[in-house]
Amino acid sequence: MIKPFSTNSKLADWIPSPQQIETIKEAHRLLGLVSEEEGDATNRLRINTLNVYSRLHPEVTDPQQLINDAFKFLAQQIDRRRNCQE
């Protein structure tokens, strides 16, 4: 059995390409992230955000663009949820 790339159960069947893995790992380095098991909740949220965005947008191969786009996407999702609750 192959260990899933992400601890997010919704991404358990995701097998990222070598390019995606390289991009995500470089984004982790740029952000100073540690492994999901070692980090705090904020660290895990950042890792999950990068993974989800990379799964949705495999065409993004620049680590800085991945960071920028992923966190913009997260902010939009939070705004949508807030608007739905009001």
Summary of the structure (lengths in Angstrom):
residues: 86
radius of gyration: 13.2
end to end distance: 44.7
largest distance: 44.7
contacts: 210
relative contact order: 0.15
helix: 65%
strand: 0%
